[in-house]
Amino acid sequence: MTFDQLHLIEPLLRALREAQYEVPTPIQEQAIPVLLEGKDVLGSAQTGTGKTCAFAIPILQRLEQRPLSKPGKRNISCLILTPTRELALQIKDSFVQYGKYLKWKTAVIFGGVPQKPQEAVLHAGVDILVATPGRLLDLYGQKLVDFSALNTFVLDEADRMLDMGFIHDVKKIIALLPTQRQTMLFSATMPKEIAELAQTILIHPVRIAVVPVETTVEAIDQKLYFVSKKQKILLLEELLRDKTIASALVFTRTKHGANKVVKDLSLAHIQAEAIHGNKSQNARQAALFKFKSKELRVLVATDIAARGIDIDRLSHVINFDLPEVPETYIHRIGRTGRAGWDGKALSFCCDEELPLLADIQKHIHQEIPVVKNHPYAQDYVMSKPAGKGSMPSPASKKAVPAVKTEPKMYSRHEAKRQNQTYSKPTPAQSSAELKKENTPSRSHLQSFPKDQPTPSVQNRFVPKTPAYRSPDPKKKSH
């Protein structure tokens, strides 16, 4: 099937041809006809399946075919809600690309930047609005956003919304929208909370599920490197010296870790930049632009960018740190191997990450091939404990060293009392140890049976004083 057979209008077909879109992907082939009929859709699709095009094309065509409205300010007809700024910008660019020969205006709003320019765009009028939840609620609270004319709502990356804690904001926004609308919900996975949300906002939806997880993973050449935590950066430098790695997206678990990797690579004369939540939006966009335009070869990112980066012909994804959630591994490596191009995913694993590796391999139903002939290789094997799933463990365990017993040290007073030779304490013996050894034992204190009342503290610990006797009158006072 071709796009010509999907009954699209000529301006859209022309834009698709210029973008070199020839054959629709499975989700595009299934979703576009259904959405053109105005039906609700519940889509399960992994990253890199052409999902944005699958809902953008029908939205633009339905806008073009609706009756002409009265001249005046543009009102928001379509709202697309996304979890991250990068993904919001990517979707906005897609709408601009597909609708370049149409008259509809698309805008994007998100947090982390001044809102004045966004206010100006909204005042000028918008047909299609792409937004992140937080900033959208802020602008709505300031009465800068009007949903009264909205007829289409798209909730993209719903499971990511849940992971990032945005699901409550999403529900607030949905409550503000008109009930008469076309709704589309897309999610790579379908947790219980997302399934329940779908039941409340979708009316007789058409379920579209494409590209199982296994298919996505098997299309990418994966390699695993066992390496100690301290030597990960050395291994990364060694790999990046290979010029066949045309572009590398390196994932770390934390923002601090991303900054440290960039700093260490710069010391090795390897240019790299980082994008994460602590970077300003301008800095993130500048780094992303240089990476997309091939000016920058290495980009280090946290998982906030895992679903928001779309790089043409990305050759390598490198998991510097393994993700804590197995599904995140799929989203990370899904950045490469797109549109029929070859892609490689290299993952580093230290001893602390062995349980994470077991979870990932169990999730993708395959073992990742191990590269053993690298200069920093560690020897780990996979073992299977009884009653549990596959779990990795080191091939050998280091013997526990015997505890060295130091000779007992006596203080000057204790040595005299114990009839021992006094030894001056060495610096290795702490003052706390000496204090503990020289503390008198309380074993001489009297103990009392449980069935007898305990004497008072005074009677128990303080010896009784002799009774008072009057002075002898025969003795002379001096």
C-alpha positions as CSV (number, residue, x, y, z in Angstrom):
1,M,0.0,0.0,0.0
2,T,1.1,3.6,-0.7
3,F,0.0,6.9,0.7
4,D,-1.9,7.6,-2.5
5,Q,-4.2,4.7,-1.6
6,L,-5.1,6.2,1.8
7,H,-7.4,8.9,0.1
8,L,-5.3,11.8,1.3
9,I,-5.6,15.3,-0.2
10,E,-3.0,16.5,-2.7
11,P,-1.3,19.1,-0.4
12,L,-0.6,16.4,2.1
13,L,0.6,13.9,-0.5
14,R,2.9,16.6,-1.9
15,A,4.5,17.3,1.5
16,L,4.9,13.5,2.1
17,R,6.7,13.0,-1.2
18,E,9.0,15.9,-0.4
19,A,9.8,14.3,2.9
20,Q,10.5,11.0,1.0
21,Y,7.6,9.1,2.6
22,E,6.7,6.4,0.1
23,V,5.2,3.5,1.9
24,P,3.2,3.9,5.2
25,T,4.3,2.0,8.3
26,P,1.9,-0.5,9.8
27,I,0.5,1.9,12.4
28,Q,0.0,4.6,9.7
29,E,-1.7,2.1,7.4
30,Q,-4.1,1.0,10.2
31,A,-4.7,4.4,12.0
32,I,-5.1,6.9,9.2
33,P,-8.3,5.4,7.6
34,V,-9.9,5.0,11.1
35,L,-9.0,8.5,12.2
36,L,-10.2,10.0,9.0
37,E,-13.6,8.6,9.9
38,G,-13.6,10.5,13.2
39,K,-13.3,7.4,15.5
40,D,-11.4,7.3,18.8
41,V,-8.2,5.3,18.8
42,L,-6.2,3.4,21.4
43,G,-2.8,2.8,20.0
44,S,0.0,0.6,21.3
45,A,3.2,1.3,19.4
46,Q,6.8,1.4,20.2
47,T,9.1,4.4,19.5
48,G,10.2,4.7,15.9
49,T,7.0,3.3,14.3
50,G,5.9,6.5,12.6
51,K,3.2,7.2,15.2
52,T,3.4,11.0,14.9
53,C,2.6,10.9,11.2
54,A,-0.2,8.4,11.9
55,F,-2.2,11.0,13.9
56,A,-0.9,14.2,12.3
57,I,-2.0,13.5,8.8
58,P,-5.7,12.7,9.6
59,I,-5.8,15.8,11.9
60,L,-4.6,18.1,9.2
61,Q,-7.0,16.6,6.6
62,R,-10.0,16.8,8.8
63,L,-9.2,20.4,9.6
64,E,-9.0,21.1,5.9
65,Q,-12.3,19.5,5.1
66,R,-14.3,21.1,7.9
67,P,-16.7,24.0,7.0
68,L,-15.2,27.4,6.8
69,S,-15.4,29.4,10.0
70,K,-16.1,33.1,10.3
71,P,-13.1,35.4,9.9
72,G,-11.5,36.4,13.1
73,K,-9.1,35.0,15.8
74,R,-8.0,31.4,15.4
75,N,-9.3,29.1,18.1
76,I,-7.6,25.9,19.3
77,S,-9.1,23.1,17.4
78,C,-6.6,20.3,18.3
79,L,-4.6,19.7,21.5
80,I,-1.7,17.3,21.6
81,L,-0.4,16.6,25.1
82,T,3.2,15.2,25.5
83,P,5.4,14.5,28.5
84,T,8.7,16.2,27.4
85,R,9.8,19.4,25.7
86,E,11.9,17.6,23.2
87,L,8.9,15.5,22.1
88,A,6.6,18.5,22.0
89,L,9.1,20.3,19.7
90,Q,9.4,17.2,17.5
91,I,5.7,16.9,17.1
92,K,5.3,20.6,16.3
93,D,8.0,20.3,13.6
94,S,6.2,17.3,12.1
95,F,2.9,19.2,11.8
96,V,4.7,22.1,10.2
97,Q,6.4,19.7,7.7
98,Y,3.3,17.8,6.8
99,G,1.1,20.9,6.6
100,K,3.5,23.2,4.8
101,Y,0.9,23.6,1.9
102,L,-2.0,24.2,4.2
103,K,-3.1,27.3,6.1
104,W,-3.3,25.9,9.6
105,K,-1.1,27.3,12.4
106,T,0.7,25.1,14.9
107,A,2.3,26.3,18.1
108,V,4.1,24.6,21.0
109,I,4.2,25.6,24.7
110,F,6.3,24.0,27.5
111,G,7.9,25.0,30.8
112,G,11.5,26.0,31.5
113,V,11.4,29.1,29.3
114,P,9.8,32.5,29.7
115,Q,6.1,32.5,28.9
116,K,5.8,35.9,27.3
117,P,6.6,34.7,23.8
118,Q,4.1,31.9,24.2
119,E,1.5,34.4,25.4
120,A,2.0,36.4,22.2
121,V,1.6,33.3,20.0
122,L,-1.7,32.3,21.8
123,H,-3.0,35.9,21.5
124,A,-2.3,35.8,17.7
125,G,-4.4,32.6,17.4
126,V,-3.6,28.9,17.1
127,D,-5.3,26.0,15.3
128,I,-3.1,23.1,16.6
129,L,-1.5,23.4,20.1
130,V,1.2,21.0,21.3
131,A,1.9,21.3,25.0
132,T,3.3,19.8,28.1
133,P,0.9,19.5,31.1
134,G,2.5,21.9,33.6
135,R,2.8,25.0,31.5
136,L,-0.6,24.4,29.9
137,L,-2.3,24.4,33.3
138,D,-0.4,27.5,34.2
139,L,-1.5,29.4,31.1
140,Y,-5.1,28.1,31.5
141,G,-5.1,29.4,35.1
142,Q,-4.2,32.8,33.7
143,K,-7.1,32.6,31.2
144,L,-4.7,32.6,28.3
145,V,-6.0,29.3,26.8
146,D,-9.5,28.7,25.6
147,F,-10.7,25.1,24.8
148,S,-14.3,26.0,23.8
149,A,-13.7,25.3,20.1
150,L,-11.6,22.2,20.6
151,N,-12.7,19.0,18.7
152,T,-9.6,16.8,18.7
153,F,-7.4,15.6,21.6
154,V,-4.3,13.5,21.5
155,L,-2.6,12.0,24.6
156,D,0.8,10.9,23.4
157,E,3.2,8.7,25.4
158,A,0.6,8.1,28.1
159,D,2.8,5.6,30.0
160,R,5.6,8.1,30.1
161,M,3.2,10.6,31.6
162,L,2.5,8.1,34.3
163,D,6.2,7.4,34.9
164,M,7.0,11.1,35.3
165,G,4.2,11.8,37.7
166,F,2.1,13.9,35.2
167,I,-1.0,11.7,35.3
168,H,-2.9,13.9,37.8
169,D,-2.2,17.0,35.7
170,V,-3.4,15.1,32.6
171,K,-6.7,14.3,34.3
172,K,-7.2,17.9,35.3
173,I,-6.7,19.0,31.7
174,I,-9.1,16.3,30.3
175,A,-11.7,17.7,32.7
176,L,-11.4,21.1,31.1
177,L,-12.0,19.8,27.5
178,P,-15.4,19.6,25.7
179,T,-16.9,16.2,25.9
180,Q,-17.8,16.2,22.2
181,R,-14.5,15.5,20.6
182,Q,-12.3,12.9,18.8
183,T,-9.8,11.4,21.2
184,M,-6.6,9.4,20.5
185,L,-4.4,7.8,23.2
186,F,-1.0,6.3,22.4
187,S,1.1,4.4,24.8
188,A,4.1,2.1,24.3
189,T,3.0,0.0,27.3
190,M,-0.4,-0.4,28.9
191,P,-0.2,-0.2,32.7
192,K,-3.3,-0.6,34.8
193,E,-3.7,3.2,35.4
194,I,-3.5,4.0,31.7
195,A,-6.0,1.3,30.8
196,E,-8.4,2.7,33.3
197,L,-7.9,6.2,32.0
198,A,-8.5,5.0,28.4
199,Q,-11.9,3.6,29.5
200,T,-13.0,7.0,30.8
201,I,-11.9,9.2,27.9
202,L,-12.4,7.0,24.8
203,I,-15.8,6.1,23.3
204,H,-15.9,2.8,21.4
205,P,-12.2,3.1,20.5
206,V,-10.5,1.1,17.7
207,R,-7.5,-0.7,19.2
208,I,-4.4,-0.6,17.1
209,A,-1.3,-2.6,18.3
210,V,1.7,-2.9,16.1
211,V,5.4,-4.0,16.4
212,P,5.8,-6.3,19.3
213,V,8.7,-5.6,21.7
214,E,10.7,-8.6,20.4
215,T,10.6,-7.4,16.8
216,T,11.9,-4.0,17.7
217,V,14.8,-5.4,19.7
218,E,15.8,-8.1,17.2
219,A,16.2,-5.4,14.5
220,I,19.1,-3.9,16.4
221,D,22.6,-5.3,16.8
222,Q,23.1,-5.5,20.5
223,K,26.3,-6.0,22.4
224,L,27.1,-6.3,26.1
225,Y,30.3,-5.3,27.9
226,F,31.1,-6.5,31.4
227,V,33.2,-3.8,33.0
228,S,33.9,-2.4,36.4
229,K,32.2,0.8,37.4
230,K,35.4,2.8,37.6
231,Q,36.6,1.6,34.2
232,K,33.4,2.4,32.3
233,I,34.6,5.8,31.2
234,L,37.9,4.2,29.9
235,L,35.9,1.7,27.9
236,L,33.7,4.5,26.5
237,E,36.8,6.5,25.4
238,E,38.3,3.3,23.8
239,L,35.1,2.7,21.8
240,L,34.7,6.3,20.7
241,R,38.2,6.4,19.3
242,D,36.8,4.1,16.6
243,K,35.8,6.5,13.8
244,T,33.2,4.0,12.4
245,I,31.0,5.2,15.2
246,A,29.6,8.1,13.2
247,S,27.2,9.2,15.9
248,A,26.6,8.0,19.5
249,L,23.8,8.7,21.9
250,V,25.1,7.9,25.4
251,F,22.6,7.3,28.2
252,T,23.4,7.8,31.9
253,R,21.1,7.2,34.8
254,T,21.6,10.6,36.5
255,K,22.1,14.3,35.5
256,H,25.3,14.4,37.5
257,G,26.5,11.2,35.7
258,A,25.9,12.8,32.3
259,N,27.9,15.9,33.2
260,K,30.7,13.8,34.6
261,V,30.9,11.7,31.4
262,V,31.1,14.9,29.2
263,K,33.8,16.3,31.5
264,D,35.9,13.0,31.3
265,L,35.5,12.7,27.6
266,S,36.7,16.3,27.1
267,L,39.8,15.5,29.1
268,A,40.4,12.6,26.6
269,H,39.9,15.2,23.7
270,I,36.5,13.7,22.7
271,Q,33.9,16.4,22.1
272,A,30.6,15.7,23.7
273,E,27.6,17.6,25.2
274,A,24.9,16.7,27.7
275,I,21.1,17.3,27.7
276,H,19.0,16.7,30.8
277,G,16.5,18.5,33.1
278,N,19.0,20.9,34.7
279,K,20.1,22.3,31.4
280,S,18.3,25.4,30.1
281,Q,16.0,24.9,27.1
282,N,18.2,26.9,24.9
283,A,21.3,24.9,25.8
284,R,19.4,21.6,25.2
285,Q,18.1,22.7,21.9
286,A,21.5,24.0,20.8
287,A,23.2,20.7,21.7
288,L,20.4,18.7,20.0
289,F,20.6,20.8,16.8
290,K,24.4,20.3,16.6
291,F,23.9,16.5,17.1
292,K,21.2,16.3,14.4
293,S,23.3,18.4,11.9
294,K,26.3,16.1,12.5
295,E,28.4,18.9,14.0
296,L,28.5,17.0,17.3
297,R,29.4,13.3,17.3
298,V,28.6,12.3,20.9
299,L,25.5,13.4,22.8
300,V,25.0,12.3,26.5
301,A,21.5,12.2,27.8
302,T,19.3,11.0,30.7
303,D,16.1,9.1,30.2
304,I,14.1,12.3,30.0
305,A,15.3,12.4,26.4
306,A,14.8,8.7,25.6
307,R,11.4,9.3,24.0
308,G,11.9,12.8,22.7
309,I,14.9,12.5,20.4
310,D,14.4,11.5,16.8
311,I,17.8,11.4,15.0
312,D,18.1,10.4,11.4
313,R,20.6,7.6,10.8
314,L,21.8,7.4,14.4
315,S,24.5,4.7,14.2
316,H,25.0,3.8,17.9
317,V,23.2,4.0,21.2
318,I,25.4,3.4,24.3
319,N,24.0,2.5,27.7
320,F,26.7,3.8,30.0
321,D,24.4,2.9,32.9
322,L,21.7,0.2,32.6
323,P,18.2,1.5,33.2
324,E,16.3,0.5,36.3
325,V,13.1,-0.2,34.3
326,P,13.4,-2.9,31.6
327,E,11.0,-1.1,29.3
328,T,13.3,1.9,29.3
329,Y,16.0,-0.2,27.6
330,I,13.6,-0.7,24.7
331,H,13.0,3.0,24.4
332,R,16.7,3.8,24.6
333,I,17.9,1.5,21.9
334,G,14.8,2.4,19.8
335,R,16.6,5.6,18.8
336,T,18.8,3.7,16.4
337,G,17.9,1.2,13.6
338,R,15.1,3.3,12.2
339,A,13.6,3.4,8.7
340,G,15.5,0.3,7.6
341,W,18.9,1.6,8.6
342,D,21.4,-0.4,10.5
343,G,21.6,0.3,14.2
344,K,23.8,-0.9,17.1
345,A,23.2,-0.8,20.8
346,L,26.2,-1.2,23.2
347,S,25.5,-1.7,26.9
348,F,28.0,-1.5,29.8
349,C,27.3,-3.7,32.9
350,C,29.2,-3.6,36.2
351,D,28.7,-6.0,39.2
352,E,26.1,-3.7,40.8
353,E,23.9,-3.8,37.6
354,L,23.8,-7.6,37.2
355,P,20.2,-7.8,38.6
356,L,19.1,-5.0,36.2
357,L,20.7,-7.0,33.3
358,A,18.7,-10.1,34.3
359,D,15.5,-8.1,34.3
360,I,16.2,-6.7,30.9
361,Q,17.0,-10.1,29.3
362,K,13.9,-11.6,30.8
363,H,11.8,-8.8,29.4
364,I,13.2,-9.0,25.9
365,H,13.2,-12.8,26.0
366,Q,16.8,-13.1,24.8
367,E,20.4,-13.0,26.0
368,I,22.5,-10.1,24.8
369,P,25.8,-11.3,23.2
370,V,28.8,-10.5,25.4
371,V,32.0,-8.9,24.0
372,K,34.9,-10.5,25.9
373,N,37.9,-9.3,24.0
374,H,38.1,-5.7,25.3
375,P,40.9,-4.4,27.5
376,Y,38.6,-3.8,30.6
377,A,36.7,-7.1,30.5
378,Q,35.4,-8.6,33.7
379,D,34.4,-12.2,34.1
380,Y,30.8,-12.6,35.0
381,V,28.5,-15.6,34.4
382,M,24.7,-16.1,34.6
383,S,23.4,-18.4,37.3
384,K,19.9,-19.4,38.1
385,P,19.0,-19.5,41.8
386,A,16.4,-22.1,42.8
387,G,12.9,-20.7,42.7
388,K,13.8,-17.5,40.9
389,G,14.3,-16.3,37.4
390,S,17.7,-16.0,35.7
391,M,20.0,-13.9,37.8
392,P,23.6,-13.0,37.0
393,S,26.4,-13.4,39.4
394,P,30.2,-13.0,39.3
395,A,32.1,-16.0,38.1
396,S,34.2,-16.2,41.1
397,K,34.1,-14.6,44.5
398,K,37.1,-13.2,46.3
399,A,38.1,-15.0,49.5
400,V,37.2,-13.0,52.6
401,P,40.5,-12.0,54.3
402,A,41.1,-13.3,57.9
403,V,40.7,-10.7,60.6
404,K,44.0,-9.8,62.0
405,T,43.9,-9.8,65.8
406,E,46.0,-7.0,67.4
407,P,47.7,-7.6,70.8
408,K,45.7,-6.2,73.7
409,M,46.8,-2.8,74.8
410,Y,46.7,-1.6,78.4
411,S,46.7,1.9,79.8
412,R,49.2,2.8,82.5
413,H,46.6,2.4,85.3
414,E,45.1,-0.8,83.9
415,A,48.6,-2.4,83.4
416,K,49.4,-1.8,87.1
417,R,46.1,-3.3,88.3
418,Q,46.4,-6.3,85.9
419,N,50.0,-6.8,86.7
420,Q,50.8,-6.3,83.0
421,T,53.5,-4.4,81.1
422,Y,52.4,-1.0,80.0
423,S,52.3,-0.5,76.2
424,K,52.0,2.9,74.6
425,P,48.9,2.9,72.1
426,T,49.7,3.0,68.5
427,P,47.9,5.4,66.1
428,A,46.0,2.5,64.7
429,Q,44.3,1.9,68.0
430,S,41.5,4.4,68.4
431,S,40.7,6.2,71.6
432,A,37.3,4.7,71.5
433,E,38.8,1.2,71.8
434,L,40.9,2.2,74.7
435,K,38.0,3.8,76.4
436,K,35.9,0.6,75.9
437,E,38.7,-1.6,77.3
438,N,39.3,0.6,80.4
439,T,35.6,0.9,81.3
440,P,35.1,-0.8,84.7
441,S,32.9,-3.9,84.6
442,R,29.5,-3.6,86.3
443,S,29.4,-7.3,87.2
444,H,30.0,-6.6,90.8
445,L,26.7,-4.9,91.2
446,Q,24.1,-6.8,93.1
447,S,21.3,-8.4,91.0
448,F,17.7,-9.0,92.3
449,P,15.1,-11.6,91.5
450,K,12.2,-10.6,89.4
451,D,9.7,-11.4,92.1
452,Q,11.3,-8.9,94.5
453,P,11.0,-5.1,94.3
454,T,14.2,-3.4,93.1
455,P,15.7,-1.2,95.7
456,S,16.0,2.5,95.1
457,V,19.0,3.8,93.2
458,Q,20.4,5.3,96.3
459,N,20.1,2.0,98.3
460,R,21.4,0.0,95.3
461,F,24.5,1.9,94.4
462,V,25.5,4.2,97.3
463,P,26.9,2.6,100.4
464,K,25.1,3.5,103.7
465,T,26.9,6.2,105.8
466,P,27.4,5.5,109.6
467,A,24.7,6.7,112.0
468,Y,25.2,10.2,113.5
469,R,26.9,10.1,116.9
470,S,27.1,13.1,119.2
471,P,30.6,14.3,120.2
472,D,32.2,12.8,123.3
473,P,32.1,15.5,126.0
474,K,35.2,14.0,127.7
475,K,37.3,14.9,124.6
476,K,38.7,18.3,124.5
477,S,38.1,20.4,121.5
478,H,41.1,22.0,119.9
